[in-house]
Amino acid sequence: MTVDANAAAADAETGDSLRLALAQIHIEAGEVDANVDRALEAVSRA
């Protein structure tokens, strides 16, 4: 591989890692939202 090809491969790998991390953050944020909704519902019924 040339230097440019190595750089392109590293950029692609970094991009994939960032996309996976953002997807995980999105999933976890959704779980937090669901937990907050359940807590608010429980408080409103109390």
Phi and psi restraints in degrees (range 20) as a CNS / XPLOR table:
assign (resid 1 and name C) (resid 2 and name N)
       (resid 2 and name CA) (resid 2 and name C) 1.0 -81.7 20.0 2
assign (resid 2 and name N) (resid 2 and name CA)
       (resid 2 and name C) (resid 3 and name N) 1.0 170.3 20.0 2
assign (resid 2 and name C) (resid 3 and name N)
       (resid 3 and name CA) (resid 3 and name C) 1.0 -59.0 20.0 2
assign (resid 3 and name N) (resid 3 and name CA)
       (resid 3 and name C) (resid 4 and name N) 1.0 -43.2 20.0 2
assign (resid 3 and name C) (resid 4 and name N)
       (resid 4 and name CA) (resid 4 and name C) 1.0 -62.1 20.0 2
assign (resid 4 and name N) (resid 4 and name CA)
       (resid 4 and name C) (resid 5 and name N) 1.0 -40.9 20.0 2
assign (resid 4 and name C) (resid 5 and name N)
       (resid 5 and name CA) (resid 5 and name C) 1.0 -66.3 20.0 2
assign (resid 5 and name N) (resid 5 and name CA)
       (resid 5 and name C) (resid 6 and name N) 1.0 -39.8 20.0 2
assign (resid 5 and name C) (resid 6 and name N)
       (resid 6 and name CA) (resid 6 and name C) 1.0 -63.6 20.0 2
assign (resid 6 and name N) (resid 6 and name CA)
       (resid 6 and name C) (resid 7 and name N) 1.0 -42.6 20.0 2
assign (resid 6 and name C) (resid 7 and name N)
       (resid 7 and name CA) (resid 7 and name C) 1.0 -64.1 20.0 2
assign (resid 7 and name N) (resid 7 and name CA)
       (resid 7 and name C) (resid 8 and name N) 1.0 -41.6 20.0 2
assign (resid 7 and name C) (resid 8 and name N)
       (resid 8 and name CA) (resid 8 and name C) 1.0 -64.4 20.0 2
assign (resid 8 and name N) (resid 8 and name CA)
       (resid 8 and name C) (resid 9 and name N) 1.0 -40.8 20.0 2
assign (resid 8 and name C) (resid 9 and name N)
       (resid 9 and name CA) (resid 9 and name C) 1.0 -65.1 20.0 2
assign (resid 9 and name N) (resid 9 and name CA)
       (resid 9 and name C) (resid 10 and name N) 1.0 -42.0 20.0 2
assign (resid 9 and name C) (resid 10 and name N)
       (resid 10 and name CA) (resid 10 and name C) 1.0 -64.7 20.0 2
assign (resid 10 and name N) (resid 10 and name CA)
       (resid 10 and name C) (resid 11 and name N) 1.0 -40.9 20.0 2
assign (resid 10 and name C) (resid 11 and name N)
       (resid 11 and name CA) (resid 11 and name C) 1.0 -61.9 20.0 2
assign (resid 11 and name N) (resid 11 and name CA)
       (resid 11 and name C) (resid 12 and name N) 1.0 -42.6 20.0 2
assign (resid 11 and name C) (resid 12 and name N)
       (resid 12 and name CA) (resid 12 and name C) 1.0 -64.3 20.0 2
assign (resid 12 and name N) (resid 12 and name CA)
       (resid 12 and name C) (resid 13 and name N) 1.0 -42.4 20.0 2
assign (resid 12 and name C) (resid 13 and name N)
       (resid 13 and name CA) (resid 13 and name C) 1.0 -64.3 20.0 2
assign (resid 13 and name N) (resid 13 and name CA)
       (resid 13 and name C) (resid 14 and name N) 1.0 -42.5 20.0 2
assign (resid 13 and name C) (resid 14 and name N)
       (resid 14 and name CA) (resid 14 and name C) 1.0 -62.9 20.0 2
assign (resid 14 and name N) (resid 14 and name CA)
       (resid 14 and name C) (resid 15 and name N) 1.0 -43.6 20.0 2
assign (resid 14 and name C) (resid 15 and name N)
       (resid 15 and name CA) (resid 15 and name C) 1.0 -60.7 20.0 2
assign (resid 15 and name N) (resid 15 and name CA)
       (resid 15 and name C) (resid 16 and name N) 1.0 -42.7 20.0 2
assign (resid 15 and name C) (resid 16 and name N)
       (resid 16 and name CA) (resid 16 and name C) 1.0 -62.8 20.0 2
assign (resid 16 and name N) (resid 16 and name CA)
       (resid 16 and name C) (resid 17 and name N) 1.0 -43.2 20.0 2
assign (resid 16 and name C) (resid 17 and name N)
       (resid 17 and name CA) (resid 17 and name C) 1.0 -62.7 20.0 2
assign (resid 17 and name N) (resid 17 and name CA)
       (resid 17 and name C) (resid 18 and name N) 1.0 -41.8 20.0 2
assign (resid 17 and name C) (resid 18 and name N)
       (resid 18 and name CA) (resid 18 and name C) 1.0 -65.7 20.0 2
assign (resid 18 and name N) (resid 18 and name CA)
       (resid 18 and name C) (resid 19 and name N) 1.0 -40.9 20.0 2
assign (resid 18 and name C) (resid 19 and name N)
       (resid 19 and name CA) (resid 19 and name C) 1.0 -63.2 20.0 2
assign (resid 19 and name N) (resid 19 and name CA)
       (resid 19 and name C) (resid 20 and name N) 1.0 -41.7 20.0 2
assign (resid 19 and name C) (resid 20 and name N)
       (resid 20 and name CA) (resid 20 and name C) 1.0 -65.1 20.0 2
assign (resid 20 and name N) (resid 20 and name CA)
       (resid 20 and name C) (resid 21 and name N) 1.0 -41.5 20.0 2
assign (resid 20 and name C) (resid 21 and name N)
       (resid 21 and name CA) (resid 21 and name C) 1.0 -63.5 20.0 2
assign (resid 21 and name N) (resid 21 and name CA)
       (resid 21 and name C) (resid 22 and name N) 1.0 -43.3 20.0 2
assign (resid 21 and name C) (resid 22 and name N)
       (resid 22 and name CA) (resid 22 and name C) 1.0 -64.6 20.0 2
assign (resid 22 and name N) (resid 22 and name CA)
       (resid 22 and name C) (resid 23 and name N) 1.0 -38.2 20.0 2
assign (resid 22 and name C) (resid 23 and name N)
       (resid 23 and name CA) (resid 23 and name C) 1.0 -63.5 20.0 2
assign (resid 23 and name N) (resid 23 and name CA)
       (resid 23 and name C) (resid 24 and name N) 1.0 -41.2 20.0 2
assign (resid 23 and name C) (resid 24 and name N)
       (resid 24 and name CA) (resid 24 and name C) 1.0 -65.1 20.0 2
assign (resid 24 and name N) (resid 24 and name CA)
       (resid 24 and name C) (resid 25 and name N) 1.0 -41.7 20.0 2
assign (resid 24 and name C) (resid 25 and name N)
       (resid 25 and name CA) (resid 25 and name C) 1.0 -61.1 20.0 2
assign (resid 25 and name N) (resid 25 and name CA)
       (resid 25 and name C) (resid 26 and name N) 1.0 -42.4 20.0 2
assign (resid 25 and name C) (resid 26 and name N)
       (resid 26 and name CA) (resid 26 and name C) 1.0 -61.8 20.0 2
assign (resid 26 and name N) (resid 26 and name CA)
       (resid 26 and name C) (resid 27 and name N) 1.0 -43.4 20.0 2
assign (resid 26 and name C) (resid 27 and name N)
       (resid 27 and name CA) (resid 27 and name C) 1.0 -62.8 20.0 2
assign (resid 27 and name N) (resid 27 and name CA)
       (resid 27 and name C) (resid 28 and name N) 1.0 -46.2 20.0 2
assign (resid 27 and name C) (resid 28 and name N)
       (resid 28 and name CA) (resid 28 and name C) 1.0 -66.1 20.0 2
assign (resid 28 and name N) (resid 28 and name CA)
       (resid 28 and name C) (resid 29 and name N) 1.0 -36.8 20.0 2
assign (resid 28 and name C) (resid 29 and name N)
       (resid 29 and name CA) (resid 29 and name C) 1.0 -63.5 20.0 2
assign (resid 29 and name N) (resid 29 and name CA)
       (resid 29 and name C) (resid 30 and name N) 1.0 -39.0 20.0 2
assign (resid 29 and name C) (resid 30 and name N)
       (resid 30 and name CA) (resid 30 and name C) 1.0 -63.4 20.0 2
assign (resid 30 and name N) (resid 30 and name CA)
       (resid 30 and name C) (resid 31 and name N) 1.0 -38.6 20.0 2
assign (resid 30 and name C) (resid 31 and name N)
       (resid 31 and name CA) (resid 31 and name C) 1.0 -66.1 20.0 2
assign (resid 31 and name N) (resid 31 and name CA)
       (resid 31 and name C) (resid 32 and name N) 1.0 -40.5 20.0 2
assign (resid 31 and name C) (resid 32 and name N)
       (resid 32 and name CA) (resid 32 and name C) 1.0 -63.0 20.0 2
assign (resid 32 and name N) (resid 32 and name CA)
       (resid 32 and name C) (resid 33 and name N) 1.0 -44.8 20.0 2
assign (resid 32 and name C) (resid 33 and name N)
       (resid 33 and name CA) (resid 33 and name C) 1.0 -57.4 20.0 2
assign (resid 33 and name N) (resid 33 and name CA)
       (resid 33 and name C) (resid 34 and name N) 1.0 -43.6 20.0 2
assign (resid 33 and name C) (resid 34 and name N)
       (resid 34 and name CA) (resid 34 and name C) 1.0 -64.9 20.0 2
assign (resid 34 and name N) (resid 34 and name CA)
       (resid 34 and name C) (resid 35 and name N) 1.0 -40.0 20.0 2
assign (resid 34 and name C) (resid 35 and name N)
       (resid 35 and name CA) (resid 35 and name C) 1.0 -65.8 20.0 2
assign (resid 35 and name N) (resid 35 and name CA)
       (resid 35 and name C) (resid 36 and name N) 1.0 -41.0 20.0 2
assign (resid 35 and name C) (resid 36 and name N)
       (resid 36 and name CA) (resid 36 and name C) 1.0 -63.6 20.0 2
assign (resid 36 and name N) (resid 36 and name CA)
       (resid 36 and name C) (resid 37 and name N) 1.0 -43.6 20.0 2
assign (resid 36 and name C) (resid 37 and name N)
       (resid 37 and name CA) (resid 37 and name C) 1.0 -59.4 20.0 2
assign (resid 37 and name N) (resid 37 and name CA)
       (resid 37 and name C) (resid 38 and name N) 1.0 -43.7 20.0 2
assign (resid 37 and name C) (resid 38 and name N)
       (resid 38 and name CA) (resid 38 and name C) 1.0 -64.7 20.0 2
assign (resid 38 and name N) (resid 38 and name CA)
       (resid 38 and name C) (resid 39 and name N) 1.0 -40.9 20.0 2
assign (resid 38 and name C) (resid 39 and name N)
       (resid 39 and name CA) (resid 39 and name C) 1.0 -65.2 20.0 2
assign (resid 39 and name N) (resid 39 and name CA)
       (resid 39 and name C) (resid 40 and name N) 1.0 -43.3 20.0 2
assign (resid 39 and name C) (resid 40 and name N)
       (resid 40 and name CA) (resid 40 and name C) 1.0 -64.2 20.0 2
assign (resid 40 and name N) (resid 40 and name CA)
       (resid 40 and name C) (resid 41 and name N) 1.0 -38.7 20.0 2
assign (resid 40 and name C) (resid 41 and name N)
       (resid 41 and name CA) (resid 41 and name C) 1.0 -64.3 20.0 2
assign (resid 41 and name N) (resid 41 and name CA)
       (resid 41 and name C) (resid 42 and name N) 1.0 -42.1 20.0 2
assign (resid 41 and name C) (resid 42 and name N)
       (resid 42 and name CA) (resid 42 and name C) 1.0 -64.4 20.0 2
assign (resid 42 and name N) (resid 42 and name CA)
       (resid 42 and name C) (resid 43 and name N) 1.0 -41.0 20.0 2
assign (resid 42 and name C) (resid 43 and name N)
       (resid 43 and name CA) (resid 43 and name C) 1.0 -66.1 20.0 2
assign (resid 43 and name N) (resid 43 and name CA)
       (resid 43 and name C) (resid 44 and name N) 1.0 -40.2 20.0 2
assign (resid 43 and name C) (resid 44 and name N)
       (resid 44 and name CA) (resid 44 and name C) 1.0 -67.5 20.0 2
assign (resid 44 and name N) (resid 44 and name CA)
       (resid 44 and name C) (resid 45 and name N) 1.0 -26.5 20.0 2
assign (resid 44 and name C) (resid 45 and name N)
       (resid 45 and name CA) (resid 45 and name C) 1.0 -85.5 20.0 2
assign (resid 45 and name N) (resid 45 and name CA)
       (resid 45 and name C) (resid 46 and name N) 1.0 -16.0 20.0 2
